[in-house]
Amino acid sequence: MRQEPDQIFAQPLAQVTDFVFNEDVARVFPDMIKRSVPGYPTIVENIGVLAARFAQPDSVLYDLGCSLGAVTQALRRHVRSEQCRIIAVDNSAAMVERCQEYLLAQNSMFQELLPVEVIEADILSLQFQPASLFALNFTLQFISPIQRPELLTRIHQSLLPGGALILSEKLCFQDPEEHALLTELHLDFKRANGYSELEIAQKRSAIENVMLPDSLEQHRERLLAAGFTKVIPWFQCLNFASLIALP
C-alpha cells in the first residue's frame, strides 16, 4: 500500500482546528508518526517482542487505540502462544478501515499469523474480555485525564495473572529546565525530519488541547492506584517513553 507524505500543515491555514484522526490523517499517518515520535519504530517492534513473553495460550491480546495496526502487526510477527487472538480497537472509522487493509496485506506476506478482530469502538465504554496483554501505544494521552484512572482500573481487573499492560506516552517533566530542553530537542527532531516552522507551529496549535501528556511520576502513581504492582520503564527517547505495568 502506497504511503503518502505528511503535508497536512504545510500550507498556512486560516483557522487551525483541533486535531482529529480523520481520513486525511489516516492517509499520511505512517509518515507523520515516524517523523514526529522519536523511537517510534523501535517501540512498536519491541512491543511485539515484549508481548511474546507475557502472552498466554487461549487468551486475548488487546491493541487499544490501534490506529493503522502497527502494534497489532508486531504482535502477529512475534507472539507464538497457541490459540491467542488479537482485538484491535479504534474510535476512528478512517483508521479502522485502513488498519484492516494493512492487516490483509500482512496476511499475504506471512503464514500462521494470529487472528485479529478490528473493532470501531470507544475503549472507554468497551467491555474487556480477560486478557494476557493490553497495549496502549500513545493512546492514553488523547483521553481526558479525568477518565484515565477508571480505564486503567478496568484494564487491571481484566488482566490475567502473569499478563502485562504496555503503555507508551509522550512525557512532560516536573523540572522546568528538563522539560524545556527535551521539548526543544523534540522540535529539533521534527526539523531534522523535514518539518518546517509553519508545520510545527500549526500542528502544535491543533494538538495542544487534544493531547494532554503526563509526567512519568504521574503515570506511575496512577498505575499503582489502579492496582498494578510494578511499573517498569523499558524505553525512553527524548520526551517519549514506554512502560510495562504488571498486575
C-alpha positions as CSV (number, residue, x, y, z in Angstrom):
1,M,0.0,0.0,0.0
2,R,1.4,3.4,-1.1
3,Q,2.2,5.7,1.8
4,E,1.7,9.4,1.3
5,P,3.9,12.2,2.8
6,D,2.5,14.2,5.7
7,Q,1.8,17.7,4.3
8,I,-1.4,18.4,6.3
9,F,0.1,21.6,7.9
10,A,2.4,22.6,5.1
11,Q,0.3,25.5,3.9
12,P,-1.0,28.4,6.0
13,L,-4.4,27.7,7.5
14,A,-7.0,30.5,8.0
15,Q,-8.0,28.7,11.2
16,V,-6.2,25.8,12.9
17,T,-8.9,23.4,14.3
18,D,-8.4,20.7,16.9
19,F,-6.5,17.6,15.6
20,V,-8.7,14.7,14.7
21,F,-7.9,11.2,13.4
22,N,-9.8,11.6,10.1
23,E,-9.2,10.3,6.6
24,D,-6.6,13.0,5.9
25,V,-4.6,11.9,8.9
26,A,-5.1,8.2,8.2
27,R,-3.8,8.6,4.7
28,V,-0.4,10.1,5.9
29,F,-0.2,8.6,9.4
30,P,2.8,6.3,8.8
31,D,4.9,9.2,7.6
32,M,3.5,11.6,10.3
33,I,4.2,9.3,13.2
34,K,7.7,8.3,12.0
35,R,8.7,11.9,11.6
36,S,7.1,13.1,14.8
37,V,7.8,10.5,17.5
38,P,11.4,9.7,18.3
39,G,12.0,6.0,18.6
40,Y,8.5,5.0,17.3
41,P,9.7,2.1,15.1
42,T,11.8,0.7,18.0
43,I,8.9,0.9,20.4
44,V,6.4,-0.7,18.1
45,E,8.6,-3.7,17.1
46,N,9.7,-4.3,20.7
47,I,6.1,-4.3,21.9
48,G,5.8,-7.4,19.9
49,V,9.0,-8.8,21.5
50,L,7.8,-8.0,25.0
51,A,4.3,-9.3,24.3
52,A,5.8,-12.7,23.4
53,R,6.9,-13.1,27.0
54,F,3.5,-12.2,28.5
55,A,1.1,-13.6,26.0
56,Q,-0.6,-16.8,27.3
57,P,-2.3,-19.6,25.3
58,D,-6.0,-19.3,24.7
59,S,-6.0,-15.7,25.7
60,V,-6.9,-12.3,24.2
61,L,-4.3,-9.6,23.4
62,Y,-5.7,-6.0,23.1
63,D,-4.3,-3.2,21.0
64,L,-6.3,-0.2,22.3
65,G,-6.2,2.8,20.1
66,C,-4.8,0.7,17.3
67,S,-4.7,3.4,14.6
68,L,-3.4,1.6,11.4
69,G,-2.5,-1.5,13.4
70,A,1.3,-1.2,13.7
71,V,1.3,-2.7,17.2
72,T,-1.1,-5.4,16.1
73,Q,1.2,-6.4,13.2
74,A,4.2,-6.5,15.6
75,L,2.2,-8.8,17.9
76,R,1.4,-11.1,15.0
77,R,5.1,-11.2,14.0
78,H,6.4,-12.2,17.5
79,V,3.7,-13.9,19.5
80,R,3.6,-17.7,19.1
81,S,1.4,-18.7,22.0
82,E,-1.3,-21.2,20.9
83,Q,-4.8,-20.1,20.3
84,C,-4.1,-16.4,21.1
85,R,-6.2,-13.8,19.3
86,I,-5.9,-10.1,19.0
87,I,-8.7,-7.5,19.4
88,A,-7.6,-4.2,17.9
89,V,-9.8,-1.2,18.7
90,D,-10.0,2.4,17.5
91,N,-12.8,5.0,17.5
92,S,-11.8,6.4,14.1
93,A,-13.7,4.9,11.2
94,A,-10.9,6.0,8.8
95,M,-8.2,4.4,10.9
96,V,-10.2,1.1,11.3
97,E,-10.8,0.9,7.5
98,R,-7.1,1.4,6.7
99,C,-6.0,-0.9,9.6
100,Q,-8.0,-3.7,8.0
101,E,-6.3,-3.1,4.7
102,Y,-2.8,-3.2,6.2
103,L,-3.6,-6.4,8.0
104,L,-4.9,-8.0,4.8
105,A,-1.6,-7.0,3.2
106,Q,0.3,-8.6,6.1
107,N,-1.7,-11.8,5.7
108,S,-0.3,-12.2,2.2
109,M,3.3,-11.9,3.4
110,F,3.2,-14.2,6.5
111,Q,1.7,-17.5,7.4
112,E,0.3,-18.8,10.7
113,L,-0.5,-15.3,12.0
114,L,-2.7,-14.7,15.0
115,P,-6.3,-14.0,14.1
116,V,-7.4,-10.3,14.5
117,E,-10.7,-8.7,15.1
118,V,-10.7,-5.0,14.3
119,I,-13.4,-3.0,16.1
120,E,-14.5,0.5,15.7
121,A,-15.4,1.5,19.3
122,D,-14.7,3.8,22.2
123,I,-12.4,2.0,24.6
124,L,-13.9,3.9,27.5
125,S,-17.2,2.0,27.0
126,L,-15.9,-1.3,25.7
127,Q,-16.3,-4.4,27.9
128,F,-12.9,-6.1,28.1
129,Q,-12.5,-9.8,28.0
130,P,-9.9,-11.5,30.2
131,A,-6.6,-10.8,28.5
132,S,-2.9,-11.6,29.0
133,L,-1.8,-8.3,27.3
134,F,-3.1,-4.8,26.8
135,A,-1.2,-2.3,24.6
136,L,-1.9,1.4,24.9
137,N,0.5,2.9,22.4
138,F,0.2,6.7,22.5
139,T,-3.5,6.4,23.2
140,L,-4.0,7.4,26.9
141,Q,-2.7,10.9,26.2
142,F,-5.8,11.6,24.0
143,I,-8.2,10.6,26.7
144,S,-9.5,13.1,29.3
145,P,-7.3,13.0,32.4
146,I,-10.5,12.5,34.5
147,Q,-11.3,9.3,32.6
148,R,-7.8,7.8,32.7
149,P,-7.9,6.2,36.2
150,E,-11.1,4.3,35.5
151,L,-9.8,2.9,32.2
152,L,-6.6,1.7,33.8
153,T,-8.5,0.1,36.7
154,R,-10.7,-1.8,34.2
155,I,-7.7,-2.9,32.3
156,H,-6.1,-4.2,35.5
157,Q,-9.2,-6.0,36.5
158,S,-9.3,-7.8,33.1
159,L,-5.6,-8.8,33.1
160,L,-4.9,-12.4,33.7
161,P,-2.2,-13.3,36.3
162,G,1.2,-13.1,34.6
163,G,-0.1,-10.7,32.0
164,A,1.0,-7.1,31.4
165,L,0.0,-3.6,30.2
166,I,2.4,-1.9,27.8
167,L,1.9,1.9,27.9
168,S,3.7,4.3,25.6
169,E,3.2,8.1,26.0
170,K,4.7,11.5,25.4
171,L,6.0,12.8,28.7
172,C,6.1,16.2,30.4
173,F,8.6,16.8,33.1
174,Q,8.3,18.3,36.6
175,D,11.7,20.1,36.4
176,P,11.1,23.2,34.2
177,E,14.6,23.2,32.7
178,E,14.4,19.5,31.9
179,H,11.0,20.0,30.3
180,A,12.2,22.9,28.2
181,L,15.3,21.1,27.0
182,L,13.6,18.0,25.9
183,T,10.8,19.9,24.3
184,E,13.4,21.8,22.2
185,L,15.2,18.6,21.3
186,H,11.9,17.2,20.2
187,L,11.4,20.2,17.9
188,D,14.9,19.7,16.6
189,F,14.0,16.1,15.8
190,K,11.0,17.3,13.8
191,R,13.1,19.9,11.9
192,A,15.7,17.2,11.1
193,N,12.8,15.1,9.6
194,G,11.9,17.9,7.2
195,Y,9.0,19.7,9.0
196,S,9.0,23.5,8.5
197,E,8.5,26.0,11.3
198,L,5.0,26.6,9.9
199,E,4.1,22.9,10.1
200,I,5.5,22.6,13.6
201,A,3.6,25.7,14.8
202,Q,0.3,24.7,13.2
203,K,0.5,21.1,14.4
204,R,1.2,22.4,17.9
205,S,-1.9,24.6,17.8
206,A,-4.0,21.7,16.5
207,I,-3.0,19.2,19.1
208,E,-2.3,21.2,22.3
209,N,-6.0,21.0,23.5
210,V,-6.3,17.3,22.4
211,M,-3.2,15.6,23.6
212,L,-2.5,16.1,27.3
213,P,0.7,14.4,28.4
214,D,1.6,13.4,32.0
215,S,4.9,13.0,33.8
216,L,6.5,9.7,34.4
217,E,5.7,10.2,38.1
218,Q,2.0,10.8,37.3
219,H,1.9,7.6,35.2
220,R,3.5,5.6,37.9
221,E,1.1,6.9,40.7
222,R,-2.0,6.4,38.5
223,L,-1.0,2.8,37.5
224,L,-0.3,1.8,41.1
225,A,-3.6,3.4,42.2
226,A,-5.3,1.3,39.6
227,G,-3.9,-1.9,41.2
228,F,-0.7,-2.6,39.3
229,T,2.1,-3.8,41.5
230,K,5.1,-2.8,39.4
231,V,5.7,-0.1,36.8
232,I,8.9,-0.6,34.8
233,P,10.1,1.9,32.2
234,W,11.7,0.0,29.4
235,F,12.3,2.7,26.8
236,Q,12.8,6.4,26.5
237,C,13.9,8.6,23.6
238,L,13.7,12.4,24.4
239,N,10.2,13.0,25.8
240,F,8.6,9.8,24.6
241,A,8.7,6.7,26.8
242,S,7.1,3.2,27.1
243,L,6.4,1.4,30.4
244,I,5.5,-2.2,31.4
245,A,2.8,-2.4,34.2
246,L,2.4,-5.7,35.9
247,P,-0.7,-6.8,37.8
